[in-house]
């Protein structure tokens, strides 16, 4: 399967590179958003001082 895909990658590398870059950026954005959401909703990390 990989040998069949190589002919297409060498013929048109942009067809393989641009979608890969887009997928990587979206995964990074979801990862950062998920981390920020987890940190915002974590009750053990509050900015209020406990008495």
Backbone torsions as a table, in degrees:
resi	resn	phi	psi	omega
1	UNK	NA	-40.2	179.9
2	UNK	-66.6	-39.2	179.5
3	UNK	-65.7	-33.1	176.4
4	UNK	-69.0	-35.9	-178.5
5	UNK	-73.9	-27.7	-177.1
6	UNK	-62.5	-36.4	-179.6
7	UNK	-63.2	-35.2	178.7
8	UNK	-75.4	-36.3	179.4
9	UNK	-66.5	-40.3	-179.6
10	UNK	-74.2	-29.4	178.9
11	UNK	-73.1	-41.6	-177.9
12	UNK	-140.7	82.8	-176.9
13	UNK	-65.1	-26.8	-179.9
14	UNK	-67.4	-25.7	178.5
15	UNK	-69.7	-21.6	178.5
16	UNK	-100.0	-31.8	-173.9
17	UNK	-78.7	-48.8	-175.1
18	UNK	-63.4	-45.0	176.0
19	UNK	-63.8	-34.5	178.3
20	UNK	-65.2	-40.9	177.9
21	UNK	-64.9	-42.5	178.7
22	UNK	-62.1	-43.8	178.9
23	UNK	-64.1	-41.0	179.6
24	UNK	-64.2	-40.9	179.8
25	UNK	-66.0	-42.4	179.9
26	UNK	-66.0	-41.3	177.8
27	UNK	-62.8	-41.2	177.9
28	UNK	-63.6	-42.4	179.7
29	UNK	-63.5	-44.5	178.4
30	UNK	-64.5	-36.9	179.1
31	UNK	-65.3	-45.7	179.5
32	UNK	-66.6	-40.5	178.3
33	UNK	-64.3	-41.5	178.8
34	UNK	-64.1	-40.8	178.0
35	UNK	-65.2	-42.2	180.0
36	UNK	-66.1	-40.5	179.0
37	UNK	-66.2	-41.8	178.1
38	UNK	-63.1	-43.5	179.2
39	UNK	-66.1	-36.1	-179.4
40	UNK	-70.8	-32.2	-176.0
41	UNK	-97.7	-0.6	-178.2
42	UNK	-74.4	114.9	-177.3
43	UNK	-70.7	-17.7	179.7
44	UNK	-80.2	-14.5	179.8
45	UNK	-112.1	69.9	179.2
46	UNK	-99.2	152.1	178.9
47	UNK	-84.9	-11.0	178.8
48	UNK	-78.1	139.2	178.3
49	UNK	-82.6	136.9	178.8
50	UNK	-86.9	141.5	-178.2
51	UNK	-70.3	NA	NA
